[in-house]
Amino acid sequence: MKPKILVSRALPETVEARLAYSFDATFNKTDAPMTAAVLCQAMRDYDALVPTVSDRIDAEVLLTHGRRVGMIANIGVGYSNIDTDIAREAGIRVSNTPDVLTDATADIALLLILAATRRSYAAETKLRQNRWGGFSIVDGLGSSIQGKILGIVGMGRIGRATARRAALGFGMNVVFYNRSSVDDLDFEATQLGSIDAVLSQADVVSIHVPGGSTPLVTAEHIAAMKPSAYLVNTARGDSIDQTALIDALSEGRIAGAGLDVFEAEPFVPDVLRELENVTLLPHIGSATTEVRTAMGMLAADNLEAFFAGKDLPCTVV
């Protein structure tokens, strides 16, 4: 008998076909987020869950009475949506899908760096609203990034890929903060001792850290930024103090921002959507056909390894 799995969101056809072949799979054809009640019931009815970063797998879900699920194959490099401490205590295995989305997410980080510094949203809005009066030497000027300082917070796979593109492709000077020492880079970059040090020096800050219960980048950190600086976030919305960022943008204490992630997705505060000095994207860092397919296939690899009693390719817990 094939293991029963529940897939919480729609996946590329080739991935669903593989899962349907290997498992007794139930798919979410509506592609709407599942409620906590549905996830709790799924913990009783299935052998494994295949959630995404939009599914909150907290203690309530993990400690469901009569739990049957032994494996959670999360689709995404991040797993802050899962209470991994509780999962570990409960003996539930958790996997993720790193590596395959590194380049795609770094590309979006560069897109947002360019969009924010060149004020592309404000310019496009003016054009679409028929407010453009023609070419001007002095109107709507942005900032060049060549020779400027890029600050990276979190020099993991995606942070490195972003920094490398910026340094070698755009001539930016890179400084970064990372909890552990990093000394194997193939481009020039300077590691600094604190987030404050990075944010106070950088002309553009790019966030590449996992989310969590409290923001790693706080209001105090944002206050340390230059008035001419920009902040880009392609990591997790709760990696930064979103309210503090909105205040800084609204009050002109920083020049602008580019965001692909938000604190309470899919909710985006009205004030943030109305600001012209911020570029907003709907969490598309890994949104290419190739990458989303690879993520799904890696989740399938993790599931197949678990049920075969083998080591998981990508172990979280």
Secondary structure by P-SEA (a helix, b strand, c coil): ccbbbbbcccccaaaaaaaaaacccccccccccccaaaaaaaaaccccccccccccccccccccccccccccccccccccccaaaaaaaabbbbbbbcccaaaaaaaaaaaaaaaaaaaaaaaaaaaaaccccccccccbbbbbcccbbbbbccccaaaaaaaaaaacccbbbbbbccccccccccbbbbbbccaaaaaacccbbbbbccccccccccaaaaaaccccbbbbbcccccccaaaaaaaaaaacccccccccccccccccccccccccccccccccccccaaaaaaaaaaaaaaaaaaaaccccccccc
